Amino acid sequence: MTTITSPQPATRPSPPSATPLHAQGSQQSSTREVAEAADPDTGLPARVNGAQRTDRGVASRLAAVPGTIARFLRPITTVGWLVLGTAAVAFVLAFALGWVEFVFVGVTLCAAFVLALFSLIGRMSFQVSAELEPRRVTAGQRSLGRLTVHNSGARPTAPTRLELPVGAAVAEFVIPRLATGAEDENLFAVPTQRRAVVVAGPATTVRGDALGLLRRASVWTQRIELFVHPVVVRIASTSQGLVRDLEGHETALLSNSDLAFHALREYEPGDDIRNVHWRTSARTGRLMVRQYQETRRSQLLLLMDTERGHYATDDEFELAVSAFASVGVGALRDETPMRAWSTAGALRTRTHVSLLDDSCRIAPTDSLHSSLREFARVAGMRAPTPSLVVVAVGSRTSDAEVAALAALYGGETRIIAMRCAPERAAGQRRVGRATVVDVPSLDQLASLVDRVNR
């Protein structure tokens, strides 16, 4: 280590003292250790490390300044900023033009703003709860909400305004003065005329002045979802399948190997010798073989086309969603293996409640797929070949699009297109390999599906 000292008068150098070499080395080493004592955490000299810590502390405090300022400025409303801006302009004009009137305007506006600050003084000690009963309804049924406000503080509370968003609307409640431990309860109705997911909350108390210069909101509850399910009707079984399976449903077709015994017939060349019924053959003197009814398992693929351009009106779209949900609920009731898709993605099919919950979220889409055929192709990827495809479409879906969809599947897959068109007469017709069913109303859906299943 090099030490710099102040200059001294020129004198004859004295002879070096007889200091042992090892002592000199020890003295220099101790000097170096004192001068370069390091912080054990950072490895830097203590003075450097202390300066860095001070700089970091100052930097953190400076970084928190914008957030602190924003927190204090947040309660100022648009009207409040207009008042402050007008006051500033009035003072500038009064200084530039020397008009006392502008000083009066500026002082008046500033006084109004200062008086508004008193409306934000104090804290509220509330326990707020919002409930919806029931949480799941069918479109048109009634659902009620309850909002409870409890004063959990040690002092009475002043009258307060509370806002509760319900769907697209905002319900306002005036909470009266509450003594310590007192409670206020309010009931409200939730609009459930149409299928939707109605979000209620969060409940927010609002404090502010009468002029609307300042507004402070405090959030007390979380959002609550109310599922307004589509209207569904009970339809006939959709368990018609073409995938052979020993645990499937019996059909009218006969087979030489299955579990559902049908009858005995005479042996024909090519019959499996294992199907020979030897007792009957010995009694009749002719070889008789067993014949079975073929059993098949349904693999239902349920599709909901949500392309906006395929529907003439919103009511037509709602009719398609109800038809789609009705078929899905019927399949789940029959325990038919199924997959359900809308243009936006897959829907849950574990239970009929989960299917209806997801049906509440179905909304019109714009050009998510290039065509109806492409939508069906994406929905059927990485899945077993369906035995039955049911697709809900609108009145503006052309026959060519339905025929192109049907061309995706082999001859053992049956395709049914439910064209929801209130202005058309009920009926069914063939379009290529698909059966197109015109559904003018939900009440006629059950009879139309039953007619197709025959």
N, C-alpha and C positions, 0 to 999 in steps of 0.2 A: 504494500500500500504506500502511495506517495503522499507526503504531507507538505503542504505549501505554507511557509511562514513569512512574516514581514521582514524586509531587509534590515541588517544590523551594520554598525560601523565596522570598517575594515580593521581587523586586529590580527595579530599573529596567532595562527592556529595553535591551540594547545595540543599536546600529545594525547592520543586516545587513551582513555582509561582502560585499565586492565580488566575488562569485563569478559567473562568466559563466553566462548562462542555459543555454547548451548543455552546460556542465559539470554543472549541477544535474540536467538531464534525464538525462545519462549516468550520474550517480551513482544516481539513482532506478531507472534501468533495470537497472543491475547488481545492485542490492539485490533487485529483483523476480525476476531470473533465479536468484539464489542461493536465495531463499526458496521459489521455485516450481519448482525443478529437478524434472523429471518423468522417470519411468521410460520408457525408449524402447519397451518391450514393451507396457505397459498404458496409457501416457498419463497415469497418475495420479502425484501427488507421491510421491517415494521413500519417505517415512515412511508414508504411507497404504498404498502397495503392499506394503511390508515387513510391515506389520501384517496385511494380508489374507493374505499368504503364510503367516505364522505361524498365523493362524486356520485356514487350510485344512489345514496340516500337523497341527495338533491334532485337527481334525475327522476327518481320514482315519485317524489313530491310534485315535481313539475309535470310529470305525465298524468298525475291525478287531478291536476287543475282543470283541464277541459271537462272531465266528467263531473266535477263538483259544480262548475259553472252551468253545465247543461242541466243538472238536477235542480238548480235554483231557477233556471229559466223555463223549465218544462211546464209549470202551471200557467204561464202566460198564453192566453188564447190569441186567435187572429185579431179579434177586436182590441184586445189589450195592446198588441203590437201596433195597431193603427193609432191608438190613443197616444202611445209613447212617441211614435214617429211624428204625429201631428204636433205634439208638444215641442219636440225638438225643432221642427220647421218653424213653429211660432216664435221660439226664442231666437233663432237665426234671423228671421225677418225683423223682429223687434230690434236686434242689435244692428242690422244693416240699414234699416229705414228709420229707426228711432221712434217707432209707433208704440205707444203704451198699450194700445188695445191688444196687440199680439202678446205682450207680456201677461196681460190678464188671462188670455186664452191658454197660454202655456201653463201658468200657475194653476188655473182651474183644472186642467186635465191631469196635471201631476198630483194635485190634491185628491182627485177622484181615484187615481191609481193607488195612492198611499192608503186611502180609506178601504180600498178593496183588499189590501193585504191583511186586514184584521179578520176577514172571513176565513182565512186559512189557519188561524192560530188554534192550537189544541189538537189532541189526538182522540181517535175513536177506538173504543175497546168493544168490538162486536164479535159475536159468533154467528155466522150466517150459514144457513143450509138451504139448498134448493133440491126438491124432489119432484119426479114425474111418475105418475101412476095411472095406467100401466106404462111400462117402457116399450111395449110392442103392441101395436094396434093395426087393424085393417083400415084402409082408406075409408073415411066416412064415420068411423067410430070415434068415441069421445075419449080424450085424455086430459087429465087435470094436473096442474102443477101446484106445489105449495112452497112458499118462501117464508122462512122463519128467521127472525133477527132477535138475538139475545144480547142484552147488555151485561158483559162479564167484567166491566170495570168497577172501580170503587166510587165513581161519581156518576150522577145522572148525565145523560147525553142530550144534546140539543136536537131539534127536528132535522132530519137528514133526508136527502133525495137519493133513492137507490134505483139503478138501471139494470135490467136483465134482458139481454138479447135473446129473442126466441125466433129462430129462423131468420127471415129477412127483416123482421120488425124488432122494435125495442120497447119493452114494457117498463113503465116508470111507476115507482111506488114512493109514497111519502111516508117515511118512518117518523112517528110522533116522538115527543120527548119520552125517553125511557128512564125509569128509576133504576137503581142498582138491582140487578137480578131480574128485571122485568123483560118481557118477551112480546114481540109483535108478530102476528101471523097473517099472511095474505095468500089467497087462492086465485088462480088464473087458469084460463082455458087455453089449450094449445091447438092451433089450426091443423086439422088432419084430413082435410077434404081430398088431398091428392097424395099419391105415393111419393115418399121422400124420406130423407134422414134429417129430422129437425134437431138442430143443435141449440140447446138452452144454456145460457151462461157465457162467460162468467158473470156472477153478480158483482156489481161495482157501485160503491158509494161515491157520490159526487158532492164536493163542497166548492162553493164559489160565491161571488157577489151577485147582486141583482142586475148589474149592467153587463155581466158576462166578460169582464176583463180578465179574471183569473178562474181557473178550474183545476181542482186536484181530485184525481180518481184513485180509489183504493180497491184492489181486486180481492174478493173474499172467498170465492168458490171456483171449482173447476167446471169445464164444459160437460154437459150431459147430453147423450144422444137418445133421441126418440125415433124408433123405427116404425114408419108408416108403411105397412106391407101392401103390395098390390092385391086387388080383389081376385080371388081364385074360385074356381068351381070344381066340383068332383067329377072326374071323367072316368071312363072305362079303363081297364087294364091296358098298359102299353107293353106287356111282356111278350110280344110277338118277336121271336128272334129266329135267326137262321144259322147260329153258331151251335153245332151239335155239342151236347154236354149231357152226361148221365144224371146231373142234378138239375136239369132244365125243366121246361114245361112240356107236357105232352102235346103233340100235334096230330093232325089227321093223316100224316104220311106214315107208311109202313116201312119197317126195316128188318133186316135179318139178324141184327145184333143190337140190343139195347136192354133196358131194365123193365120197361112197361110191357108186360105180356099182352098180346092181342088175341091170337087164335092159332090153330093148327092147320096146316095145309099139306098137300102131297109133295113129296120130294121131287125136286127138279134138278137136272144136271147142273153142277156148279155150286149147289148148296153146301154149306159147311156141315161136315158130318157131325160136328159137335152139337148142332141144333136138332139132331134127330131125337124124337120122343119115342123111346124104345117100347115102353109099355103100350102106348096107343098103336104103334106099328105092329106089335105082336098080336094085339086084339083084332085089328082090322085086316091084317095080312098085307098091308101096304106101308111103305116107308112114309112116315109123317114127320114134318119138321115144325119147330116153333117159329111164330112170326110175332114181331114186336111193333109197338108204336114208337116212332122216333121222338125222342125228347130233345129239346133245343133250349139254349140259354140266350136271353136277350142281352145285347150290348148296345145300350142307347146312347147316342150322341145328340145332345140337345143344344141347338144354336139359336142365338138371338142376334139378328142383324140390327145394328144401331146406326147405320148410315143415314144421316139426316135427309139426304136427297131421295131416299126410298119411301118417305112418309109424307102424306099431304098435309096432315094437321097433327097437333100435339095429342089430341084425343085418339087418333089412330095409333100413335106410338104407344100410348098407355094401354090400349087394347092389345097390342102385340106383346107387351110385357106381361099383362095378365094371362094371356094364352100361354106364353112361355112358362110362367111360374106354375100354372095349373097342370101342365103336362109334367113338369119336374116334380111337383108335390105328389102327383099320382104315381109316378115311377118309384119315388122313395117309399111311398106307402106300400107298394107291391114288392119292395125290396129288389128292384131291378137294378143291376149294375149300370151306372150311367156316369157320364161326364157332361157338364154344362159349361157353355162358353158364350160370352157376348163378344162383340167386335173388339172391346177394350181388353179382354183377358178372361181367364178361367174364373168360375164361381165355385164356392164351396158346396159340396153335395153330401157332407157327412150326415146331416139331418135336414129335415124340411125347414126348420127354423133358420139354420145357417144359410140355406138357399134363399129363403125369403128376405133375410137380412141383406144379402148381397144383391138381391133383385131391387132393393130400395135405392141402391147406388147407380143403377143403370141409367145412363144419360145419352142423348144423341151425340154422335161423333161425326167428324168430317175427314173422309179419305184416309182412314188408318190402314186400309187394305185396298189394293188396286181393283178388286172385284169380289163378288160374293163367293166365287169359286176359290179365290186365294184365301179368303177368310176361313172357309171350310178346310182347306188343305193345311193351314197352320194349326187349326184346332185339332185335327186328327193326327198330327205328327207324334211319333213315339208313343202310340197308344194302340190297343188291339183293334182289329178291324170291326167296325160297328155292324150290328145286324139291322139296326133301325136308326135312321137319321131324321130328326124332326127339326125344322128350321122355321122360325117366325119372321115373316117379312112384311113389308108395307105394300100399299096399293100401287106404288110406282115402280116396284120391282118387276122387271120384264120376264116373260117366259123364257127368253134366251138365257138369262142369268141362272134361272132355276135349272134348266136343262144342262148348262155347263157344270153346275154343282153336282148334278146326278151322275155325270160322266166320270167323276172321280172314283166311283165305287164299282165293285163287281156286281154280277147278277144276283148274288145272294144277299145283298144289302138293299133294304127297302127305304125309299126316300119319300117323306111327306113334308110339303111346304104349306104352312098355315099363312095364307095371305089375308091379313087383317084389313078389311075395306068396308067401312060402315055403309057406303053408298051402293054396294053390290049385293046381289041376292045370294043367299046361302046355296052352296053346291060344291061339287068336286069334279075334277076332270084330269085327264092324263096329259102331261107335258113331257114327252120323251119317256124316260124311265121313272119319272117322279109323279107323285099324285099331288095335285094342287087343290087345297081346300080353301074356299072363300068363306071367311068368317066375318059376318057383318056385326055380330054382337057377342058378348061373352056368354049370354044365356044359351046361345045355340051351339057353343063349342062342344059340349058333352055329346049331343046327338050327332054332330058331324064326325067326331072322332070315333064314336061307336059304329057309325055307318062305314067308315074306312076300315075298321078292324074286322068287319065281317068277311 
